Amino acid sequence: MNIVRDGKTYTLTEEEVAMAHAEFVVSFMEDELISSFSLDEGMAKEVARAAYDRYCEGNGETEYECLEWAYDKYSNSMCKENGLPLVRNQKQLC
């Protein structure tokens, strides 16, 4: 893949394109987890990576469905660990 920056053409390998895509999607997921799911930055990174890994399995789920899956998995483990109910979108998860 070729990209042009400041009049110069750069050729990216498939690996570089895949890495850029992963970084872009994981960054989106982190931002969404922080803004919509109220996770802190550290936990958002971990949950976003799990969501992206699931998305890469290619089972037909959207990026956002994988994000919700990873958040639910995280929240369920936190509920069990702390003995607290967790609610998202007015739905109790635990």
N, C-alpha and C positions, 0 to 999 in steps of 0.2 A: 504494500500500500504506500502510495506517495502522498506526502503532505507538503504544502508550501507555507513557509513562514518567512516574513520579511524578504520576499523575493527569492529565497533559497528553497530548493526541493530536497526533502529528506525521504528516504525510503525506510519504512518500518518493516521488520520481519513479522511473521504471523504471531510469534511469541510476544513481541512488543505490543502488537495490536490487542492480543488477548489480555495482557497485563493491564493495558490502559483501560480496556472495557471493565475488567474486574475492579480496578480502582474507582472508576466512575460509578458503577452500580453499588459497590459497598459504601462509598461516600454518600450516595443518595439514601441508602438504607440507614446508615448511621444518623444522618440528619433527620430522617423521618422518625426514628426511634426516640431521638431527643425531643423533637418538637411535638409529636403526636402521642407518644407513648410514655413520655416523661422519664426516660432512662438517662443516667449520667453518661458522660463521654466514654469512660472506660468500659462500662457494661454494654453500651451501644455498639462499640467496636466488636466485642465478642459475639453478641447476638446477630449483628449484621453479617459477620463472617459465616456463622452457622446458616443464616438465611441464604447467603450467596452459594454456599456449598450445596444446599438442597436444590436451589434453582439450577445449578449446573448438572444435577442428576438428569435433567431433561424429561421429567415425567409429566409435562404439560401444565404445570402450575405457573402462574405469573410471578413476577418478581415480588409483587405486593402480597400475594398469597403465601409465598415462602417467608416473607417478613413477618406476617401474622403468625404463621406456624412456629417460627423461631421464638417470637415473643411469648406465645402461649406456652411453649416448652420451658422457657426461662421462668415465666411467672408461676407455672405450676410447681417447678422445683423450689422456688422461693417460698411459695405458700406452705409446702410441706416442711421446709426447713425451719420456717418461723412460726408456723401454726396460725397464720393470718389469712383471712379471705382476701382475694385480689379481684378487683372489678375492672373491666374494660368495656367501654361503650354500654354502660348500665347492665352488663351481663357478668354475673359472678363466675369466675373461672375455676375456683377451688370449692 
